[in-house]
Amino acid sequence: MVNKILVIMMRITDNQYKIIKEKFVEEYPKLSNLLLDRTLESLSQDERIFIFPNDLTHTPDLDKDQKIFETVNQKIKTGNVIGFLGYGQERLTISSRFSDESNDHFLHYLLNKILHINLTSLDVALSREERLYQLLVYLFPKYLQAAIRKGLYKEYHRFSHNDSHVKGVIDVRNHLKKNLPFTGNIAYATREFTYDNPLMQLVRHTIEYIKNQKSIGQGVLDNLSTSRENVSEIVRVTPSYKLADRAKIIRGNQSKPIRHAYFHEYRNLQELCLMILNQEKHGLGYQDQKIYGILFDVAWLWEEYVYTLLPKGFVHPRNKDKTDGISVFSVGKRKVYPDFYDRERKIVLDAKYKKLELTEKGINREDLFQLISYSYILKAEKAGLVFPSKDKVIDNEMGNLAGYGALLKKWSIQIPQKSSSYSAFCKMMENSEENFKAIIDEEVGRK
């Protein structure tokens, strides 16, 4: 008699407020125990959960303290994170609130606009969870490029040899095993500072795996203009590559993650490669007794996306690099980092991936005080929030501030809700973008 394993699956959306905690805990005891009220930063420490952008330590632009699930008055509130999580037989999908049951065109569109990756060949026959994992393959060239900018990774590695040209320490055990009766060869080992090391081998195995994906493989590796060159470099410096070594290479990298802060881009690449190869080897539930998954911070994607639509002249400060911040005091080093501002045209904007279309003028206290602070320090005449909306385009005035009198506004970019295909969704998004650009152009040009 075959025992059937009951898989419990649920689909919820971001920024949802009405999930009853008692019911959720009852249906998802393992996931709720591990996820409720945990921050992104603590989740990022788990090597089986891939968070994009995953470098929380080196990217303070991200809200490290935000929670995937937050308990509020016995109800569970979801945040700005979407993706897939699994533990044992429990499966949980968090979709964009702009998605439907089968597709998340909005997430794919943001990734396309921000990372310039072509997702048209994403396999629509796959389940939503499998498509999320396939996205990891599309992200690979970007992570490879970021790592290679630091130079090819080199480390000490032990090599075993068996020939007549002894250049290292004699390996007595191997020598007795391989060279009796004596034929002229001697077994020995060398320790070399080399590119052909376990991490670079892991990258090579990932490249070979992607190449063998018939529907998307070569297209993914050709996504960036630098991809072919990067792939060729990895192939060149890993002459000892053998397909049969894949399991050993995976185990070695799992047990020895890159620790040095200077090579954090390689640590990110290592995590991504392990996720891709482990999923290929064991399927989505490759570690049923441990939590695993892939998560996307949509708030970060939304901010980067909005910047692509703003007219020239807007500054986009980077917390990460500590660049383009504005000084809080006339004397002192303390700075704050609005999302976007233009000193000359006296306007400051904040991108918010929140439900802000339900009230014409309302925003929460924290966002209001943030706008007031930025507009005061910059002596801005206008300040506003840019957010996504479903049903209509929002272009509302919240009012003029007492004091300096800056005008506070809310602007939205309407996200299409009914599209027959991804290409149709893209065309509708382009129309929404043109509408938003026209509104902002008018605002910055109008005194």
C-alpha positions as CSV (number, residue, x, y, z in Angstrom):
1,M,0.0,0.0,0.0
2,V,1.4,3.4,-1.0
3,N,1.4,6.1,1.6
4,K,0.4,9.4,0.2
5,I,2.0,12.5,1.7
6,L,-0.5,15.3,2.1
7,V,1.0,18.6,1.0
8,I,-0.6,21.7,2.5
9,M,-0.5,24.7,0.2
10,M,-1.7,28.3,0.6
11,R,-1.5,31.4,-1.6
12,I,-1.6,34.8,0.1
13,T,-0.6,38.3,-1.1
14,D,1.7,41.0,0.1
15,N,0.3,43.8,2.3
16,Q,-2.6,41.7,3.5
17,Y,-4.0,42.4,7.0
18,K,-6.8,39.9,7.7
19,I,-5.2,36.5,8.1
20,I,-6.4,34.9,11.4
21,K,-3.4,33.9,13.4
22,E,-5.1,30.9,15.2
23,K,-6.1,29.4,11.9
24,F,-2.7,30.0,10.2
25,V,-0.8,28.4,13.1
26,E,-3.2,25.4,13.1
27,E,-2.7,24.8,9.3
28,Y,1.0,25.7,9.2
29,P,2.5,24.8,12.6
30,K,6.1,24.4,11.3
31,L,6.2,27.5,9.1
32,S,4.4,29.7,11.6
33,N,6.8,28.7,14.3
34,L,9.8,29.7,12.2
35,L,8.4,32.7,10.4
36,L,6.0,34.7,12.6
37,D,7.6,38.0,13.7
38,R,11.0,37.1,12.3
39,T,12.9,39.9,10.5
40,L,14.4,39.6,7.0
41,E,17.8,40.0,8.5
42,S,17.4,36.9,10.7
43,L,16.0,34.9,7.8
44,S,18.9,35.9,5.6
45,Q,21.2,34.0,7.9
46,D,19.6,30.7,6.7
47,E,21.4,29.4,3.7
48,R,18.4,27.6,2.4
49,I,16.4,30.8,1.9
50,F,17.4,33.1,-0.9
51,I,16.4,36.7,-0.5
52,F,16.6,39.1,-3.4
53,P,18.4,41.4,-3.2
54,N,20.0,39.1,-0.7
55,D,22.9,41.2,0.5
56,L,21.2,42.7,3.5
57,T,24.4,43.3,5.4
58,H,25.9,45.4,2.6
59,T,22.7,47.0,1.4
60,P,21.2,49.3,4.1
61,D,18.8,50.6,1.5
62,L,16.7,47.6,2.5
63,D,14.7,47.5,5.6
64,K,16.4,44.7,7.5
65,D,13.9,44.9,10.3
66,Q,10.8,44.3,8.2
67,K,9.0,41.1,8.8
68,I,7.4,38.7,6.4
69,F,4.6,38.0,8.9
70,E,3.8,40.3,11.7
71,T,1.3,39.6,14.5
72,V,-1.1,42.5,15.1
73,N,-4.1,41.9,17.4
74,Q,-4.3,38.2,16.8
75,K,-4.2,38.7,13.1
76,I,-1.2,38.2,10.7
77,K,-0.1,41.1,8.5
78,T,2.1,40.4,5.4
79,G,4.7,43.0,4.4
80,N,6.5,43.9,1.2
81,V,8.1,40.5,0.6
82,I,6.8,38.0,-2.0
83,G,8.0,34.5,-2.9
84,F,7.7,30.9,-1.9
85,L,8.5,29.0,1.4
86,G,8.4,25.3,2.3
87,Y,9.0,23.1,5.3
88,G,8.2,19.4,5.2
89,Q,4.7,19.1,3.7
90,E,3.9,22.8,4.2
91,R,4.0,25.1,1.2
92,L,3.3,28.8,1.2
93,T,3.3,31.2,-1.7
94,I,3.2,35.0,-1.1
95,S,2.2,36.7,-4.4
96,S,2.1,40.3,-5.4
97,R,-1.3,41.8,-4.7
98,F,-1.3,42.8,-8.4
99,S,-1.0,39.1,-9.5
100,D,-3.7,36.6,-10.4
101,E,-4.0,32.9,-9.5
102,S,-1.6,31.7,-12.2
103,N,0.8,34.6,-13.1
104,D,2.8,37.3,-11.4
105,H,3.4,39.5,-14.4
106,F,4.1,42.5,-12.1
107,L,7.1,40.8,-10.4
108,H,8.5,39.7,-13.8
109,Y,8.0,43.2,-15.2
110,L,9.9,44.8,-12.3
111,L,12.8,42.4,-12.6
112,N,12.9,43.0,-16.4
113,K,13.0,46.8,-16.0
114,I,15.5,46.8,-13.1
115,L,17.9,44.0,-14.1
116,H,17.3,44.2,-17.9
117,I,16.7,40.5,-18.1
118,N,14.3,39.0,-20.8
119,L,11.7,36.8,-19.1
120,T,9.7,36.1,-22.2
121,S,10.9,32.5,-22.3
122,L,9.9,31.8,-18.7
123,D,8.2,28.4,-18.8
124,V,4.5,29.0,-18.3
125,A,3.8,25.3,-17.9
126,L,5.6,25.3,-14.6
127,S,3.8,25.9,-11.3
128,R,4.1,29.3,-9.6
129,E,6.6,27.9,-7.2
130,E,8.7,26.3,-10.0
131,R,8.7,29.6,-11.9
132,L,10.0,31.4,-8.9
133,Y,12.9,29.0,-8.8
134,Q,13.5,29.3,-12.5
135,L,13.9,33.1,-11.9
136,L,17.1,32.2,-10.0
137,V,18.6,31.0,-13.3
138,Y,17.8,34.3,-14.9
139,L,19.4,36.2,-12.0
140,F,22.7,34.2,-12.3
141,P,24.4,36.4,-15.0
142,K,23.9,39.5,-12.9
143,Y,25.4,37.9,-9.8
144,L,28.3,36.5,-11.8
145,Q,29.0,39.9,-13.3
146,A,28.9,41.6,-9.8
147,A,31.4,39.0,-8.5
148,I,33.8,39.1,-11.4
149,R,34.1,42.9,-11.0
150,K,36.1,42.1,-7.9
151,G,38.4,39.9,-10.0
152,L,38.5,36.1,-10.3
153,Y,38.4,34.4,-6.9
154,K,41.6,32.7,-5.9
155,E,42.3,30.6,-2.8
156,Y,44.7,27.9,-1.6
157,H,43.6,24.4,-2.7
158,R,45.2,21.0,-2.3
159,F,45.8,19.0,-5.5
160,S,46.7,15.3,-5.7
161,H,49.1,14.1,-8.4
162,N,50.6,10.8,-9.5
163,D,53.5,11.2,-11.9
164,S,57.3,11.2,-12.1
165,H,57.7,15.0,-11.6
166,V,57.5,15.3,-7.8
167,K,56.8,18.9,-6.8
168,G,55.1,18.5,-3.4
169,V,54.7,16.4,-0.3
170,I,54.7,12.6,-1.0
171,D,51.3,11.0,-0.3
172,V,52.4,7.7,1.2
173,R,49.0,6.2,1.4
174,N,48.0,7.0,-2.2
175,H,51.5,5.9,-3.4
176,L,51.1,2.5,-1.9
177,K,47.6,2.2,-3.2
178,K,48.4,3.3,-6.8
179,N,52.0,2.5,-7.5
180,L,52.7,-1.1,-6.4
181,P,54.4,-2.6,-8.1
182,F,56.5,0.5,-8.8
183,T,56.1,1.8,-12.3
184,G,58.0,5.1,-12.0
185,N,55.2,7.3,-10.8
186,I,55.0,8.8,-7.3
187,A,51.9,10.0,-5.6
188,Y,52.2,13.5,-4.0
189,A,50.1,16.5,-3.1
190,T,50.6,20.2,-3.7
191,R,49.0,23.3,-2.1
192,E,48.5,26.0,-4.7
193,F,47.0,29.5,-4.8
194,T,44.7,29.0,-7.7
195,Y,41.5,30.0,-9.5
196,D,40.6,26.3,-9.9
197,N,39.1,26.0,-6.5
198,P,35.8,24.7,-5.1
199,L,33.9,28.0,-5.4
200,M,34.9,28.5,-9.0
201,Q,34.1,24.9,-9.7
202,L,30.6,25.5,-8.2
203,V,30.1,28.4,-10.6
204,R,31.3,26.2,-13.5
205,H,28.9,23.5,-12.6
206,T,26.0,26.1,-12.5
207,I,27.0,27.3,-15.9
208,E,27.0,23.8,-17.3
209,Y,23.6,23.1,-15.7
210,I,22.1,26.3,-17.2
211,K,23.6,25.5,-20.6
212,N,21.7,22.2,-20.6
213,Q,18.3,23.9,-20.0
214,K,17.0,23.5,-23.5
215,S,14.2,26.1,-23.4
216,I,16.0,28.9,-21.6
217,G,19.7,28.0,-21.1
218,Q,21.7,29.9,-23.8
219,G,19.3,32.8,-23.8
220,V,19.9,33.3,-20.1
221,L,23.7,33.3,-20.5
222,D,23.4,35.8,-23.4
223,N,21.2,38.2,-21.4
224,L,24.1,40.5,-20.5
225,S,26.6,41.8,-23.0
226,T,29.4,40.7,-20.7
227,S,27.9,37.2,-20.1
228,R,29.8,35.3,-22.8
229,E,33.1,36.8,-21.7
230,N,32.4,36.0,-18.0
231,V,31.4,32.4,-18.9
232,S,34.5,32.0,-21.0
233,E,36.7,33.2,-18.1
234,I,35.2,30.7,-15.7
235,V,35.6,27.8,-18.2
236,R,39.2,28.8,-18.8
237,V,40.2,28.8,-15.1
238,T,38.4,25.5,-14.2
239,P,40.3,22.9,-16.3
240,S,39.7,20.2,-13.7
241,Y,35.9,20.4,-14.1
242,K,34.1,17.0,-14.1
243,L,30.4,16.5,-14.2
244,A,30.8,13.5,-11.9
245,D,32.2,15.8,-9.1
246,R,29.0,17.9,-8.8
247,A,27.7,16.4,-5.6
248,K,31.1,16.6,-4.0
249,I,31.5,20.3,-5.1
250,I,28.0,21.1,-3.7
251,R,28.8,19.5,-0.3
252,G,32.2,21.3,-0.1
253,N,30.7,24.7,-0.7
254,Q,27.8,24.1,1.7
255,S,30.3,23.2,4.5
256,K,32.6,26.1,3.6
257,P,30.8,29.4,2.8
258,I,32.8,32.4,1.8
259,R,33.3,34.5,5.0
260,H,35.5,37.4,4.1
261,A,33.6,40.7,3.8
262,Y,35.6,41.8,0.8
263,F,34.2,38.9,-1.2
264,H,30.6,39.3,-0.3
265,E,29.6,39.4,-4.0
266,Y,31.1,35.9,-4.3
267,R,29.2,34.8,-1.2
268,N,26.0,36.0,-2.9
269,L,27.0,34.1,-6.0
270,Q,27.8,31.0,-4.0
271,E,24.4,31.0,-2.3
272,L,22.6,31.4,-5.7
273,C,24.6,28.6,-7.3
274,L,23.8,26.3,-4.4
275,M,20.1,27.1,-4.6
276,I,20.0,26.4,-8.4
277,L,22.0,23.2,-8.2
278,N,20.2,21.8,-5.1
279,Q,16.8,22.5,-6.6
280,E,17.9,20.7,-9.8
281,K,19.2,17.7,-7.8
282,H,16.3,17.2,-5.4
283,G,13.3,19.3,-6.6
284,L,11.6,22.0,-4.6
285,G,11.4,20.0,-1.4
286,Y,15.1,19.2,-1.4
287,Q,15.4,19.5,2.4
288,D,12.0,18.5,3.7
289,Q,13.2,18.7,7.3
290,K,14.4,22.3,7.0
291,I,12.9,25.5,5.8
292,Y,13.7,26.6,2.3
293,G,12.5,29.1,-0.2
294,I,13.0,32.2,-2.4
295,L,11.9,35.7,-1.4
296,F,11.8,39.1,-3.3
297,D,11.8,42.4,-1.6
298,V,9.3,44.2,-3.8
299,A,9.7,47.5,-1.9
300,W,13.3,47.7,-3.1
301,L,12.3,46.7,-6.7
302,W,9.5,49.4,-6.7
303,E,12.0,52.1,-5.6
304,E,14.5,51.2,-8.3
305,Y,11.7,51.0,-10.8
306,V,10.2,54.4,-10.0
307,Y,13.7,56.0,-10.5
308,T,13.8,54.7,-14.1
309,L,10.7,56.8,-14.8
310,L,11.7,60.2,-13.3
311,P,13.0,63.0,-15.4
312,K,16.7,63.9,-15.5
313,G,17.9,66.0,-12.5
314,F,16.5,63.8,-9.8
315,V,19.1,62.5,-7.3
316,H,18.7,58.9,-6.0
317,P,20.7,58.7,-2.8
318,R,22.3,55.4,-1.9
319,N,22.4,54.4,1.7
320,K,24.8,51.6,0.8
321,D,27.4,53.9,-0.6
322,K,26.7,56.8,1.7
323,T,26.4,59.0,-1.4
324,D,24.1,62.0,-2.1
325,G,22.5,62.1,1.4
326,I,21.3,65.5,2.7
327,S,22.8,67.0,5.9
328,V,20.4,67.3,8.8
329,F,22.4,70.0,10.6
330,S,24.3,73.0,9.2
331,V,27.3,71.7,11.0
332,G,27.8,68.0,11.5
333,K,28.0,64.7,9.6
334,R,24.5,63.3,10.2
335,K,22.6,62.7,7.0
336,V,19.3,61.4,5.8
337,Y,18.6,59.7,2.5
338,P,15.3,60.5,0.7
339,D,14.5,58.2,-2.2
340,F,14.6,61.0,-4.8
341,Y,15.1,64.8,-4.8
342,D,15.8,67.7,-7.1
343,R,17.3,70.7,-5.2
344,E,17.0,73.0,-8.2
345,R,13.3,72.3,-8.8
346,K,12.6,72.0,-5.1
347,I,10.9,68.7,-5.0
348,V,11.4,65.5,-3.0
349,L,9.7,62.1,-3.6
350,D,9.5,58.9,-1.7
351,A,8.6,55.5,-3.4
352,K,6.2,53.4,-1.2
353,Y,5.0,49.9,-2.1
354,K,2.0,50.3,0.1
355,K,-1.8,50.3,-0.2
356,L,-2.3,54.1,-0.4
357,E,-5.2,54.3,-2.9
358,L,-8.0,53.6,-0.4
359,T,-8.0,57.2,1.0
360,E,-7.6,60.3,-1.1
361,K,-5.3,62.2,1.3
362,G,-4.4,59.7,4.0
363,I,-0.9,58.4,4.7
364,N,0.4,57.0,8.0
365,R,2.1,59.1,10.6
366,E,5.6,57.8,9.9
367,D,5.5,58.6,6.2
368,L,4.0,62.0,6.8
369,F,6.7,63.0,9.3
370,Q,9.3,61.7,6.9
371,L,8.0,63.9,4.0
372,I,7.8,66.9,6.4
373,S,11.4,66.4,7.5
374,Y,12.8,66.0,3.9
375,S,10.8,69.0,2.6
376,Y,12.0,71.2,5.5
377,I,15.7,70.3,5.2
378,L,15.6,70.8,1.4
379,K,13.3,73.8,1.5
380,A,11.2,71.9,-1.0
381,E,8.1,73.4,-2.5
382,K,6.6,70.0,-3.2
383,A,6.9,66.6,-1.6
384,G,5.1,63.4,-2.4
385,L,4.7,59.7,-2.4
386,V,4.7,57.5,-5.5
387,F,2.9,54.1,-5.1
388,P,1.2,51.4,-7.2
389,S,-2.6,51.4,-7.5
390,K,-5.1,49.0,-9.0
391,D,-8.3,50.7,-10.0
392,K,-7.4,54.2,-11.0
393,V,-4.6,56.7,-11.3
394,I,-4.2,58.8,-8.1
395,D,-3.0,62.5,-8.4
396,N,-4.1,64.0,-5.1
397,E,-3.1,66.9,-3.0
398,M,-2.9,66.2,0.7
399,G,-2.5,69.9,1.6
400,N,0.0,72.7,2.1
401,L,2.1,72.5,5.2
402,A,2.0,75.2,7.8
403,G,5.3,77.0,8.1
404,Y,7.3,76.7,4.9
405,G,4.1,75.8,3.1
406,A,5.4,72.8,1.0
407,L,2.6,71.1,-1.0
408,L,2.3,67.4,-0.1
409,K,0.9,65.1,-2.8
410,K,0.2,61.4,-3.6
411,W,0.9,60.0,-7.1
412,S,0.2,56.5,-8.3
413,I,1.2,54.3,-11.2
414,Q,-1.7,52.2,-12.2
415,I,-0.9,48.4,-12.5
416,P,-3.0,46.6,-15.1
417,Q,-5.3,43.9,-13.6
418,K,-6.6,42.1,-16.7
419,S,-4.2,41.2,-19.4
420,S,-4.3,38.2,-21.8
421,S,-0.5,37.6,-21.7
422,Y,2.8,39.0,-20.4
423,S,3.4,40.9,-23.6
424,A,-0.1,42.5,-23.3
425,F,0.7,43.4,-19.6
426,C,3.9,45.1,-20.7
427,K,2.1,47.3,-23.3
428,M,-0.5,48.3,-20.7
429,M,2.3,49.1,-18.2
430,E,4.0,51.3,-20.8
431,N,0.8,53.3,-21.1
432,S,0.6,53.7,-17.3
433,E,4.3,54.9,-17.3
434,E,3.6,57.5,-20.0
435,N,0.7,58.8,-18.0
436,F,2.9,59.0,-14.8
437,K,5.8,60.7,-16.6
438,A,3.4,63.4,-18.0
439,I,2.1,64.1,-14.5
440,I,5.6,64.4,-13.0
441,D,6.9,66.5,-15.9
442,E,4.0,68.9,-15.3
443,E,4.7,69.0,-11.6
444,V,8.4,69.7,-11.9
445,G,7.8,72.3,-14.5
446,R,5.0,74.1,-12.7
447,K,5.8,76.6,-9.9
